[in-house]
Amino acid sequence: DKEGADGIDLASTMDELAPDAVVLMFSTADDAATIGRCLKGGADDFISKQSDKGELSLRIIHSYKLARLKSTAAPQPDSKPTGTSKFTGTTMRTIAKRIPLMIDSAISAVHVMGESGTGKEVVADLFQATLGSRTPFVKVNCGAIAPNLLESELFGHVKGAFTGATSDKKGYFETATGGWIFLDELGTLPPNAQVALLRVLDNQELVKVGSSRAIPIHVRVISATNVNVSKLVDKGDFRRDLW
C-alpha cells in the first residue's frame, strides 16, 4: 500500500511476513544491476520475461524444491531448541535459498565455516535432501580417521600398497563420483592428504595409494571446519593453493 512502492519493496515485505513463501521476480529489465537489486531485496530467484517456456518451467520446479527446503528449515511454533544447531530459522532459510542455485551452477566446491555446534552438518543434510537419492552424496569426518589411513580412505588403495592391503579398495571420492562429497573437519587434513586433494580438485582425477594410474572422476565438494583455515595458512599448516 506504500505510494511509489515497486516489486522489490513487495519482495522484501513478503520475506518478512511470509518467510516460507518463495518469491520469483519477473522483469523485462534483465541487466545485472536489476537482478542484484531483486535478489538483495528478498527475491528467491529472478526470471527474465524474455525467458523461453523451458527455462520458465525449470525455475518453477526449482521453486517447489525451495519451498520444501524452507518448510524443513523453519522452526515449528511449539518446538524447542535441541542444542544441535545454533543457526536461527532466518539464517537457515537464507542458506536454503542458496543451495539449489549452487547445485545448478558450475561451482565445484563449497566451504562452510562455523564453531562446533553451529549446524554445519545441517547444511550438508540440506544439500543431500535437495539432491535426492539418485545423486551420490558421501559424508566423511576427516578428523575421525587416523592420519596414516586418511589417503587410503579418501582415495582408495591397490592390493599390496601396504601391510594389510590384501585387495584393491575404492575410496570415498571414487564412491562419490557423479555427485558430492562432504568433508567435515577439513582443517585436520595432514600435508600429504592436502596434496592429493588439490590434485583431485584441479584435475578431477585421483591416484590410489600404491598405484601410478590416474582415475578420472567427477566430484563436487562441500567442506566444513570449526577452525580458522586462513590462520592455518598463515602458519604454514594448510596449503594456500588448496585454500
SETOR-390714 format. One record per residue (C-alpha): residue number from 0; residue in three letters; x negated, y, z negated. Coordinates in steps of 0.5 Angstrom, whole numbers, m for minus. Layout:
<nodes>
[node NUM; ALA; [X; Y; Z]]
...
</nodes>
This chain:
<nodes>
[node 0; ASP; [0; 0; 0]]
[node 1; LYS; [m6; 5; 0]]
[node 2; GLU; [m6; 10; 5]]
[node 3; GLY; [m11; 9; 10]]
[node 4; ALA; [m13; 2; 8]]
[node 5; ASP; [m15; m3; 13]]
[node 6; GLY; [m16; m10; 14]]
[node 7; ILE; [m23; m10; 10]]
[node 8; ASP; [m19; m7; 4]]
[node 9; LEU; [m14; m12; 4]]
[node 10; ALA; [m19; m18; 4]]
[node 11; SER; [m22; m15; m2]]
[node 12; THR; [m15; m15; m5]]
[node 13; MET; [m14; m22; m3]]
[node 14; ASP; [m20; m24; m6]]
[node 15; GLU; [m18; m21; m13]]
[node 16; LEU; [m11; m23; m13]]
[node 17; ALA; [m11; m30; m10]]
[node 18; PRO; [m19; m32; m10]]
[node 19; ASP; [m17; m39; m8]]
[node 20; ALA; [m14; m37; m1]]
[node 21; VAL; [m18; m37; 5]]
[node 22; VAL; [m19; m30; 9]]
[node 23; LEU; [m20; m30; 16]]
[node 24; MET; [m21; m24; 19]]
[node 25; PHE; [m20; m22; 27]]
[node 26; SER; [m22; m16; 31]]
[node 27; THR; [m24; m14; 38]]
[node 28; ALA; [m30; m11; 35]]
[node 29; ASP; [m35; m16; 34]]
[node 30; ASP; [m41; m13; 33]]
[node 31; ALA; [m46; m15; 27]]
[node 32; ALA; [m44; m9; 23]]
[node 33; THR; [m37; m10; 23]]
[node 34; ILE; [m38; m17; 22]]
[node 35; GLY; [m42; m16; 16]]
[node 36; ARG; [m37; m11; 13]]
[node 37; CYS; [m32; m16; 14]]
[node 38; LEU; [m36; m22; 10]]
[node 39; LYS; [m38; m17; 5]]
[node 40; GLY; [m31; m14; 4]]
[node 41; GLY; [m29; m21; 2]]
[node 42; ALA; [m27; m25; 8]]
[node 43; ASP; [m29; m32; 8]]
[node 44; ASP; [m30; m32; 16]]
[node 45; PHE; [m30; m28; 22]]
[node 46; ILE; [m27; m29; 29]]
[node 47; SER; [m27; m25; 35]]
[node 48; LYS; [m21; m24; 39]]
[node 49; GLN; [m25; m26; 45]]
[node 50; SER; [m26; m33; 42]]
[node 51; ASP; [m23; m39; 46]]
[node 52; LYS; [m18; m44; 43]]
[node 53; GLY; [m23; m49; 42]]
[node 54; GLU; [m27; m44; 37]]
[node 55; LEU; [m21; m42; 34]]
[node 56; SER; [m18; m49; 33]]
[node 57; LEU; [m25; m51; 30]]
[node 58; ARG; [m25; m45; 25]]
[node 59; ILE; [m18; m46; 23]]
[node 60; ILE; [m20; m53; 21]]
[node 61; HIS; [m26; m51; 17]]
[node 62; SER; [m22; m46; 13]]
[node 63; TYR; [m18; m52; 11]]
[node 64; LYS; [m24; m55; 8]]
[node 65; LEU; [m26; m49; 5]]
[node 66; ALA; [m19; m49; 2]]
[node 67; ARG; [m20; m55; m1]]
[node 68; LEU; [m27; m54; m4]]
[node 69; LYS; [m24; m47; m7]]
[node 70; SER; [m19; m51; m11]]
[node 71; THR; [m24; m56; m13]]
[node 72; ALA; [m29; m51; m16]]
[node 73; ALA; [m24; m46; m19]]
[node 74; PRO; [m23; m48; m27]]
[node 75; GLN; [m16; m50; m29]]
[node 76; PRO; [m12; m46; m33]]
[node 77; ASP; [m12; m51; m39]]
[node 78; SER; [m19; m54; m38]]
[node 79; LYS; [m24; m53; m43]]
[node 80; PRO; [m32; m52; m41]]
[node 81; THR; [m35; m58; m41]]
[node 82; GLY; [m42; m56; m42]]
[node 83; THR; [m45; m59; m36]]
[node 84; SER; [m45; m53; m32]]
[node 85; LYS; [m46; m45; m33]]
[node 86; PHE; [m43; m43; m27]]
[node 87; THR; [m37; m39; m27]]
[node 88; GLY; [m31; m40; m23]]
[node 89; THR; [m32; m34; m19]]
[node 90; THR; [m39; m36; m18]]
[node 91; MET; [m38; m43; m16]]
[node 92; ARG; [m32; m40; m11]]
[node 93; THR; [m37; m36; m8]]
[node 94; ILE; [m42; m42; m7]]
[node 95; ALA; [m37; m46; m4]]
[node 96; LYS; [m35; m41; 1]]
[node 97; ARG; [m42; m41; 4]]
[node 98; ILE; [m43; m49; 4]]
[node 99; PRO; [m39; m50; 11]]
[node 100; LEU; [m43; m44; 14]]
[node 101; MET; [m49; m47; 12]]
[node 102; ILE; [m48; m54; 14]]
[node 103; ASP; [m45; m52; 21]]
[node 104; SER; [m51; m47; 22]]
[node 105; ALA; [m58; m49; 24]]
[node 106; ILE; [m61; m48; 17]]
[node 107; SER; [m65; m54; 16]]
[node 108; ALA; [m67; m53; 8]]
[node 109; VAL; [m63; m50; 2]]
[node 110; HIS; [m66; m49; m4]]
[node 111; VAL; [m62; m48; m11]]
[node 112; MET; [m65; m44; m17]]
[node 113; GLY; [m63; m44; m24]]
[node 114; GLU; [m64; m46; m31]]
[node 115; SER; [m63; m53; m34]]
[node 116; GLY; [m55; m54; m34]]
[node 117; THR; [m53; m48; m30]]
[node 118; GLY; [m50; m53; m25]]
[node 119; LYS; [m55; m54; m19]]
[node 120; GLU; [m52; m62; m18]]
[node 121; VAL; [m45; m59; m18]]
[node 122; VAL; [m48; m55; m12]]
[node 123; ALA; [m50; m62; m9]]
[node 124; ASP; [m44; m65; m10]]
[node 125; LEU; [m40; m60; m6]]
[node 126; PHE; [m45; m61; 0]]
[node 127; GLN; [m43; m68; m1]]
[node 128; ALA; [m36; m67; m1]]
[node 129; THR; [m36; m62; 5]]
[node 130; LEU; [m40; m67; 9]]
[node 131; GLY; [m35; m73; 8]]
[node 132; SER; [m37; m80; 7]]
[node 133; ARG; [m39; m81; 15]]
[node 134; THR; [m46; m77; 14]]
[node 135; PRO; [m51; m80; 10]]
[node 136; PHE; [m53; m76; 3]]
[node 137; VAL; [m58; m78; m1]]
[node 138; LYS; [m60; m76; m8]]
[node 139; VAL; [m67; m76; m11]]
[node 140; ASN; [m69; m74; m18]]
[node 141; CYS; [m77; m73; m17]]
[node 142; GLY; [m78; m72; m24]]
[node 143; ALA; [m76; m78; m26]]
[node 144; ILE; [m80; m82; m21]]
[node 145; ALA; [m88; m84; m23]]
[node 146; PRO; [m92; m79; m19]]
[node 147; ASN; [m96; m85; m17]]
[node 148; LEU; [m90; m88; m14]]
[node 149; LEU; [m87; m82; m11]]
[node 150; GLU; [m89; m82; m4]]
[node 151; SER; [m87; m89; m3]]
[node 152; GLU; [m80; m88; m6]]
[node 153; LEU; [m79; m82; m2]]
[node 154; PHE; [m83; m84; 5]]
[node 155; GLY; [m83; m92; 4]]
[node 156; HIS; [m89; m96; 5]]
[node 157; VAL; [m91; m102; 9]]
[node 158; LYS; [m93; m109; 7]]
[node 159; GLY; [m100; m109; 4]]
[node 160; ALA; [m100; m102; 3]]
[node 161; PHE; [m102; m103; m5]]
[node 162; THR; [m102; m108; m10]]
[node 163; GLY; [m95; m111; m11]]
[node 164; ALA; [m92; m108; m4]]
[node 165; THR; [m90; m115; m1]]
[node 166; SER; [m86; m113; 4]]
[node 167; ASP; [m84; m106; 8]]
[node 168; LYS; [m80; m101; 4]]
[node 169; LYS; [m75; m96; 7]]
[node 170; GLY; [m76; m89; 3]]
[node 171; TYR; [m71; m84; 1]]
[node 172; PHE; [m72; m80; 7]]
[node 173; GLU; [m71; m85; 12]]
[node 174; THR; [m65; m88; 9]]
[node 175; ALA; [m62; m80; 9]]
[node 176; THR; [m64; m79; 17]]
[node 177; GLY; [m58; m76; 21]]
[node 178; GLY; [m56; m73; 14]]
[node 179; TRP; [m58; m69; 8]]
[node 180; ILE; [m63; m71; 2]]
[node 181; PHE; [m62; m67; m5]]
[node 182; LEU; [m69; m67; m8]]
[node 183; ASP; [m68; m65; m15]]
[node 184; GLU; [m74; m62; m20]]
[node 185; LEU; [m78; m60; m13]]
[node 186; GLY; [m83; m57; m18]]
[node 187; THR; [m85; m63; m20]]
[node 188; LEU; [m88; m66; m14]]
[node 189; PRO; [m95; m67; m14]]
[node 190; PRO; [m100; m65; m9]]
[node 191; ASN; [m100; m71; m4]]
[node 192; ALA; [m93; m71; m4]]
[node 193; GLN; [m92; m64; m2]]
[node 194; VAL; [m97; m65; 4]]
[node 195; ALA; [m92; m71; 6]]
[node 196; LEU; [m86; m67; 5]]
[node 197; LEU; [m89; m61; 9]]
[node 198; ARG; [m90; m66; 15]]
[node 199; VAL; [m83; m68; 15]]
[node 200; LEU; [m80; m61; 15]]
[node 201; ASP; [m85; m59; 20]]
[node 202; ASN; [m85; m65; 25]]
[node 203; GLN; [m78; m68; 23]]
[node 204; GLU; [m83; m75; 22]]
[node 205; LEU; [m86; m79; 17]]
[node 206; VAL; [m91; m84; 16]]
[node 207; LYS; [m90; m89; 11]]
[node 208; VAL; [m95; m91; 6]]
[node 209; GLY; [m101; m95; 8]]
[node 210; SER; [m99; m94; 16]]
[node 211; SER; [m101; m89; 21]]
[node 212; ARG; [m95; m90; 25]]
[node 213; ALA; [m90; m84; 25]]
[node 214; ILE; [m83; m85; 25]]
[node 215; PRO; [m78; m80; 28]]
[node 216; ILE; [m73; m78; 23]]
[node 217; HIS; [m67; m72; 23]]
[node 218; VAL; [m66; m70; 16]]
[node 219; ARG; [m64; m63; 12]]
[node 220; VAL; [m66; m62; 5]]
[node 221; ILE; [m63; m59; m1]]
[node 222; SER; [m68; m58; m6]]
[node 223; ALA; [m67; m55; m14]]
[node 224; THR; [m71; m54; m19]]
[node 225; ASN; [m71; m50; m26]]
[node 226; VAL; [m78; m47; m26]]
[node 227; ASN; [m80; m41; m22]]
[node 228; VAL; [m84; m44; m16]]
[node 229; SER; [m86; m37; m14]]
[node 230; LYS; [m90; m37; m20]]
[node 231; LEU; [m93; m44; m19]]
[node 232; VAL; [m95; m42; m12]]
[node 233; ASP; [m99; m36; m15]]
[node 234; LYS; [m102; m41; m20]]
[node 235; GLY; [m104; m46; m14]]
[node 236; ASP; [m100; m52; m17]]
[node 237; PHE; [m95; m51; m11]]
[node 238; ARG; [m97; m50; m3]]
[node 239; ARG; [m95; m43; m1]]
[node 240; ASP; [m94; m46; 6]]
[node 241; LEU; [m89; m51; 3]]
[node 242; TRP; [m85; m46; m1]]
</nodes>
